[in-house]
Amino acid sequence: MPAVAATRRTHRTALPVIRASEARRLLLGAQGLLDDPRRKATAKGVLSLIERMGFVQVDSINVVERAHHLTLASRLDGYRPAFLAGLLEKDRSLFEHWTHDASAIPTAFFPHWRHRFDRFRARFHDNAWLRERLGPRYRKVMEDMLERVRRDGPVLSRDFDHDRKGEPGGWWGWKPQKAALEVLWRAGELAIARRDGFQKVYDLMERVFPEMHALPAPDPHEHTDWACRSALERLGIATPAEIAAFWRAIGLPAARKWCAEAVCLGEAVEVLVESVDGAPRRKAMAFADWRERLKQLPSPPDRARLLSPFDPILRDRKRALRLFGFDYRFEAFVPAPKRKHGYYVMPVLDGEELVARVEPKFRRDSGTLEVRGVWWERRPNRDARFREAVERLATLIGATSIDFLKIGR
């Protein structure tokens, strides 16, 4: 998008009003939750889905199945974890790095991460807290680690012994070598070549992604246009702050400037978005053809689905409350006596509504998927659809039986 100076409005016109249900449909459509999940599952289809979503958050908690697999399986019945592993470790169509959190990201977007690598390096060298996590010999620790990987090949953090006697630990108590691996990964010197269990296996970025590593970073204007345009595509309706937060690739001032330029060019419009709870309308941005996009969306699948706690439609808790009327809190890190629901609670999407939340647990020793609690927001005879969703989860994780311990709440 060419740079355009934002001009003042010479007269006020009424902004279009978007109902909460319309904003909700645009978000669900952008995030792949209106498509038929019964379509054939292939590795190519999984990659296409992630490209459409932007990325999928990676998380280690494995009470039922890891969150990245749950996110993809909620959109594609035939999804299996081997699809994602192949895209990451064999095809190299995806790479692991940071958005708002650790994520699997299409490799096609890799050049834009060069800006992130540069920002992290600047932050590291200016940030005493980060250097302290590595100890007083942080430069040598990082140089030695990089040389070790260059000389000996891929390494795991557990390959190194802690040799700092009597000194405080590194990141969250990590040994300095493990912290060095993390810093070098964040800085783009190392890549995650594969996972061993869920342990990261690091190697040089140029060995893992030689073609992408050779590409230059986009110029700053092109990068900003990509970050804003692609974020709005994947959110449907968004404020400048939400656009900036999607990738966390740019700051709020850059997002505001892009929005103003997009309005001047006729590519985007300001809108007022209603909330399901009747709260005051919020000013946001939409593409100028948002009405046509809305008309082209399919009807939602006629079923219930269990969503990962880290599903993109739940990432922004305030947005979920405004658009779905669903007040969600992830309570895994809340002390048990203070939890309102449970340790690992999955929201239930039925059609276009979040209608319940469920606490599942997979007893791997017995092969039993336990449903430890269900909390309904509204319940117009949805039990059968809910049970079908639980059965699909059981198929994904390989459970041989289901125990509905507390389905009546």
N, C-alpha and C positions, 0 to 999 in steps of 0.2 A: 504494500500500500504506500503510495507516495506521501511525503509529509504534507499535511494540510493544516493551515492555521485555523483553529476553532474560532468561529465568529459568534457574537452575541445575537440572541433572538431579537428581532425587531418587533415582534408581537407574540403574544402568548397563544398557544393552541392547546386544546385539551389533549392530554396524553392518552394513548390507548390503554384500556383496562383489561388485564388478563386475569381470569378467574383462577383460583387455586387449583381447581381440577384441570384446567388447561396447562398451567405450568407443570403440574404433576405429570401429565401425559407427555409433555415435551421432554422432561427429564427421564422418564421411564423409557421412552422411545430412543433417546440418545444413548442410554446405557444398556440397550439390548434386552430390555425386560418386556417388550411388547411382541417380540418375534416368537414364532412357534418353537418351543424347546424340543419338540419331537423330531425336528429335522435331523438329517444324518450328521453324526459327529465325525469330523476328520481333523487332522492336525492343521490343515490349511484353514478350515472353518474356525478353529480355536484361535489361530493367529488373526484372522479377520475380525473376530469378536473383540479381541484385546485391542487391536488397532482402533476399532470403533469406540471402545470404552476409554481408550487413552493409555491405560495401564491397569494392572491388577496388584493390589497390595499383598505383600508376602508377610506371613506371620508364622511364628514357631509353635504357638499353642496347639495341642493336638488332643483335645478332649474327645472330639468326634472325628474330625479330619481337619487338616490345616486350612486356614481361611481362604487362601488363594484357590484351592480346589473347590471349596464350597461356593465361592463366588461364581466360578465358571460353570459348575454343575447346576446351579440354579437357573442358568440360561440355556443349558444344553444337556438334555437327559443322558445322552450317550457319552458325555465327557468322562475321561479317565485320567488320572494323574500322569500317566506315561505320555500323554499328548504334550503337556507343559514341559516335562523333562526333556523331551526330544527337541522342542523348539528352543529351549535354553542351552542345551548341552551338545546337540548334534548339528541341527540346522543353523544355530546361532541367529535365528530370526528374532530372538528376544535377548535382552541383557538385563542383569540385575543392577539397579542403582537406586538413587534416592529421588522421591518426589516430595510429598509431605511425610513419607515414611519409606521404608524399604519396599521396592516394587519390581515387578517384571514389566519391562518396557519394550516396545517394538524397536528393533535395531535401526529401522529407518529413521528414527528420531535421534540417533546417537550424536550427530554433529552438534545439535543444540546443547548437549550435555557438556561440551567443551567450555561453554560459558560458566556452567556450574563448577566444573573442575577448577577453573581459574579463580572463581570467587572463593572456593574452599581453601585453595593454597594461600590466597591473600589473608583470609580469616585466620588460618592456622599460624602464619608467621607473625600476625599482629595480636594473637590471643594467648596470653600467658596461661590461662586455665587449661587450654588444650595441650600446651607444651608441658605443663606440670603433670598431666596424665601419663606422659611418657618418661618423666624423670629428668634429672639435670643433664644427662647425656643424650638428649632426645635426637640431636642431629646424627650422632653416630649410630644410635639404635635404628633409625630409619635408613641410613645409608647401608648399614650392614644387612638389614632385612631385604632391601631391594637387590643388593648384590647376591645374597643367598638365593633368591628366587631366579635371578638372571642366570646364575651358575648352575643350580641344581634342579630347576624346574618347579612345578606346582607344589605348594605347601599348605598345610592346615595349621590353624593357630595352636592346636594341641600338640604340634610337633616340637614346641619349644618349652624349655623348662624356665621357671622363674629364678633369676639369679640375683635379684635385688634384696639382699638380706637386711631386714630391719627397716626397710623403706616402705612408705605407703604404696598401695597397689595402684594400678593404672585405671583406665576407664571402668567404672563400676567394679573395682577390685581386680581388673584384668592385669596379667603380667604385661610388661612394657612391649614385648614383641607382638602380642596380640593386638594391643592398642596401635602399634605401628602398622600392622596389616590393615586395620580399619582406616587409619588416616591415609595410607597409600591408596586404598580402594576409593575412598571419598575424593581423593585428589586426581583420580584417573590414571595413576601409574600402574595399578593392578586391576584385574578384573576377576570376577567369580567365574572360574572355568567350569565348575560343576559343584554338586553337593554330595557329600559322603554321609548318608543318613540325612541330617539337616546341617551338618558342619560345612562351612564354606571352604572350598578349595581354591586358593588364589594362584594366579599366574600373571605374567606380564600382559598388560593390555594389548600391546602390539602382537603378541603371539595368539591371543584368544580372538581378537577382532582386527586382523591385519588390514583389511580393506577399509573399514570404518576409521581405524586409527590414523590412516593416511589422509583422510578428508579434513579440510579446514573448517573452522567454525563459521557459521553464517555471520554476516555483518550484523551489528547490533539492531539496526532497524528491521531487518528481515527476521531476526530472532524474536523481537517484540511482537511483530505482526503474527508470526506463527504461534507464539505462546498465547496471545489473546484470542485470535480467531479460532484456534483448535480448542481452547477451553470453552468458549461460548458454544461451539458446535456440540460439545459433550455435556453441557449443562442445560441447554435450551434457553433458559432465562437466567441472567446473573447480574449482580452488581459488579462494579469495577473491583471491589475487594475480593469477591468470590472468583472473578476471573484471574486475578493475581495469585490467589491461593491455590488454584487448581493444580498447576505444575510446581508452584513456588520457584518459578524460573525468572520472574521479574518482580519489581516492586509496585506498590499501589500508584505512585505518580505516573509511571509508564503506562499502567493499565487505564488510568483516567484519561491520559492523553490519547491513547489508541481509541477509546470509546468516543471521545469528542471528534476525532478525525473520521471515524467510521460513520458517525451521524452526518457530518458535513458531506461525505461522499455518497450518502444515501444507502449505505450498506447495512446500517443498524439504526434502530430507533429506541428512544426512551419509552418505557412503559411503566404502568402502575400495576403491581401484583397484589392481589388479594390474598388473605390468609384464611384458613378454614375456621379459625377461632374468632374471626371478626376483628382482629387487630388492625390498626391503621395500614392502609396500602403502602407498599414499599416501592420506591423508584428503582428500576433496574434496566438492563439492556436486553434487547432481543434483535435477531436479524430482521431486516425489513420485511422479509417474506414469511414471518412467523405464522401467519394465518394459513398460508399454503402448506407449510410444513406440518401444521397441526392436522389439516384435512387429509394428508397423505398417510398419517399414522394408522396402523392396523388396530383392530379391537384387541384387547388384552387376551391372553390365553385363558381358557375357562378352567382354571385350576388354582390351587394354593401352592405356594412354594416357600421353603425355608431359606432365609437369607443369612449369609455370613454376618457376624457382628461388624465386619469391616467392609461391607458392601458399599459401593460408591454412593448409593442413594441415602445411606445413613452416615456417611463421613461427616457431614455438617449437621449436627444434632438440631440446631435451631431451624435449619431449612426443613428437616424432616418434621418438626413440630408444626411449622407454618403450613406446609403443603399437604401433609398426611394427618395432622393432628396426633402424631405419635411421639410421645416423650420417652426417648430411649437413653439408657445409660449402660455402658459396658462395666460390669461389676467384678471382673476377674481380679482386679487389684484393690477391691474394697474389702476390708475385714469382714469375715463371714457374718458376725452378729449385726452388721450394719447394712447388709444386702437386702434390697427390697424383693428381688426375684431370685437370682442364682448366679453361680460362678460363670457359666458360659451359656448365655441366653441368645437364641436366634429369633429374630423377628419373622413373622409369617405374613407374606404378601399374598393376597387373594384378589385376582384381577388387578385393579389399580389401587387397592386399599391395603394398608397395614392393619390387620385385624386381630393379631394376637402375638404372643411371644412364648417360646417354648425352651425348656432347659433339657437338652439331651446329653447323654453320656454313653460312650461306647465301652462296654466291658470286653476288652480284647481277649481275656482269658477264657471267657465263656462264649464269645461271639454274639453277645446280647446288646442290642441298642436299647437303652433305658430312656423313657420319657419321664423325667423326674418332676416336671411341673409344666402346666399350661395356664397362661393368663390371657383371657380374651378381652379385647377392646369392645367388640360387638360381635354377636354370635347368631346371625340368621341362618341356622341349620348348616353349619360348615364342617361338622365333625367328619363326614365321609371324605371330603376333599383334603382336610388336614391329615387324616390317616394315610391317604394316598401319598401325600408329600413326605410323610415319615417313612413310608415304604420305599420311596425313591432314594431317600437318604441311606436307608439300610442297604440297598443295592450298591450304591456308590462305595460304601466303606466295607462291604463284604460281611455285614452282620447276618447271622443265621437265624436270629429270632429277635422279636421286638417285645418289650415289656412296658406297657402303658401303666406306669405306677400311679400317676396323679393326673389324669386327663380331665377331671371334672371341674377344675378351678375356673 
